[in-house]
Amino acid sequence: RLPDHRCLLIFQYDNGLVDTVTLIGRDHSGFLAFDRDTLDFGNVRIGTGAPSLPVEVFNTSDTMLTAKNIYGPNAPFSSNLVLPLSVDSNHSSTVQVTFTPTAIGRSVSYMAGTTNPFKSSARDTVYLVGTGAAPAPKLSVDTLFFDTVAWGRSITRNFTISDTGNWPLLATTGIVT
């Protein structure tokens, strides 16, 4: 069964007394609807296990509804959606969406119910958002020139390494001899 929508109305009076009223409602329509309008994966490290998040397709009608056309998603997103998708009356079906970034930066795609039993403009689209993340090391120099160094002497040259990516760069200290 589909979840009810619940809301509390709280009345606080001048004398300090409090009354509470619980409002409970259920959706009812002859259409399928996604449970959200956006699925945000946040930052995902490139080359690691791809996260999967659920999207529910709800049917609040009195009969089974079957979707034959659901668009998307496009790479780097994918889903386990198999069409046609039949959803029993007052139930939902879960679609797993996976984000597998291959480049640094924001990716956007969507899934959309394009025909009946989805109602246009009534939550028939889920926008998929994720950011491919990776460290991007950058050295302050490309060459360190030491000139001639006498045996037994040492010369110190400095450089810096910075991260121009959107994921922490882990670096350890080292000595070059």
C-alpha positions in Angstrom: 0.0 0.0 0.0 1.0 3.5 -0.6 2.0 5.8 2.3 -0.4 8.3 3.7 0.5 12.0 3.9 0.5 13.2 7.5 0.6 16.6 8.9 0.1 18.0 12.5 -1.8 21.2 13.3 -0.7 22.5 16.7 -2.8 25.1 18.5 -1.1 26.9 21.4 -3.4 29.0 23.5 -2.7 32.1 25.7 -3.4 30.0 28.8 -0.6 27.5 27.9 -2.8 24.7 26.7 -2.0 22.9 23.5 -4.3 21.0 21.1 -3.1 18.9 18.2 -5.0 17.7 15.2 -3.5 15.1 12.8 -4.4 15.5 9.2 -4.2 12.3 7.0 -4.7 12.2 3.3 -4.0 9.9 0.3 -3.4 10.7 -3.3 -5.8 9.4 -5.8 -5.5 9.8 -9.5 -5.7 7.7 -12.7 -2.1 8.3 -13.6 1.4 7.0 -12.7 3.7 9.4 -11.0 7.3 9.5 -9.9 7.9 9.9 -6.1 10.3 12.9 -6.6 11.3 15.4 -9.2 15.1 15.2 -8.6 17.5 12.4 -7.8 20.9 14.0 -6.6 23.9 11.7 -6.4 26.2 14.4 -5.1 30.0 14.0 -5.7 31.0 10.5 -6.9 34.6 9.5 -7.2 35.5 8.5 -10.8 36.6 4.8 -11.0 34.9 3.7 -7.8 31.8 1.6 -7.3 28.8 3.3 -8.9 26.1 4.3 -6.4 22.5 3.3 -7.0 19.5 5.2 -5.8 15.8 4.3 -5.9 13.0 6.1 -7.7 9.5 4.9 -7.0 6.7 4.9 -9.6 3.4 5.2 -7.8 0.0 4.1 -9.0 -2.8 5.7 -6.9 -5.6 4.6 -9.2 -8.1 1.8 -8.6 -6.7 -0.3 -11.5 -3.4 -1.6 -12.7 -1.6 0.8 -14.9 1.1 -0.1 -17.5 3.7 2.4 -18.8 5.0 1.5 -22.3 7.1 4.6 -22.8 9.6 6.0 -20.2 12.4 8.0 -21.6 16.0 7.8 -20.3 18.3 8.0 -18.6 21.3 8.8 -20.7 25.0 8.0 -19.8 26.6 8.3 -17.3 23.3 7.4 -15.7 21.6 4.0 -16.2 18.7 2.1 -14.7 17.2 -1.3 -14.3 14.0 -0.2 -15.9 12.3 -2.8 -18.1 9.3 -1.8 -20.2 6.5 -2.3 -20.2 6.3 -1.4 -16.5 3.0 -2.6 -14.8 2.1 -1.2 -11.4 -0.7 -2.6 -9.4 -3.5 -0.5 -8.0 -2.4 1.5 -4.9 1.2 0.2 -5.1 4.5 1.3 -6.4 7.4 -0.1 -8.4 11.1 0.7 -7.6 13.5 1.6 -10.4 17.2 1.6 -9.4 19.2 4.4 -11.0 23.0 4.2 -11.2 25.5 7.0 -11.7 28.9 6.0 -13.2 30.9 9.2 -13.9 33.7 9.0 -16.4 34.8 12.7 -16.3 35.2 15.4 -13.7 32.2 17.7 -13.5 28.4 17.9 -13.3 26.2 15.5 -15.3 22.5 15.8 -15.8 19.9 13.5 -17.4 16.3 12.7 -16.8 13.7 10.0 -16.8 10.2 10.9 -18.1 6.9 9.2 -18.6 6.1 10.4 -22.1 2.6 9.1 -22.7 -0.4 7.8 -20.9 -0.6 6.6 -18.0 1.7 9.5 -17.1 0.0 12.9 -17.0 2.1 15.6 -18.5 3.1 18.4 -16.0 2.1 16.2 -13.1 5.4 14.9 -11.8 6.1 12.9 -14.9 9.9 13.7 -15.0 12.8 12.9 -12.6 15.9 15.0 -13.1 19.1 13.1 -12.4 22.1 15.0 -11.2 25.6 14.0 -10.2 29.1 15.3 -10.2 32.1 13.2 -11.3 34.9 13.8 -8.8 38.6 13.1 -8.8 41.8 14.8 -7.5 43.7 16.6 -10.2 47.3 17.2 -9.1 49.2 20.2 -10.5 52.9 20.8 -9.9 54.2 24.4 -9.6 57.1 23.6 -12.0 57.7 21.1 -14.7 61.6 21.1 -14.3 63.8 21.4 -11.3 67.3 22.4 -12.4 70.2 21.4 -10.0 73.2 22.4 -12.1 76.4 20.7 -11.1 76.5 19.3 -7.6 79.8 18.3 -5.9 80.0 14.9 -4.4 78.9 14.9 -0.7 77.0 18.2 -1.0 73.3 18.7 -1.3 71.1 21.3 -2.9 67.5 22.0 -2.1 64.9 22.9 -4.6 61.3 23.4 -3.7 58.1 22.9 -5.6 54.4 22.7 -4.6 51.7 20.3 -5.6 48.1 21.5 -5.6 44.8 20.0 -6.3 42.7 21.5 -9.0 40.1 18.7 -8.9 37.0 18.4 -6.8 38.2 15.5 -4.6 40.8 15.5 -1.9 44.4 14.8 -3.1 46.3 12.6 -0.8 50.0 13.2 -0.9 52.9 11.9 1.2 56.3 13.6 1.7 59.3 12.1 0.1 62.9 12.8 -0.5 64.6 12.6 -3.9 68.3 11.8 -3.8 
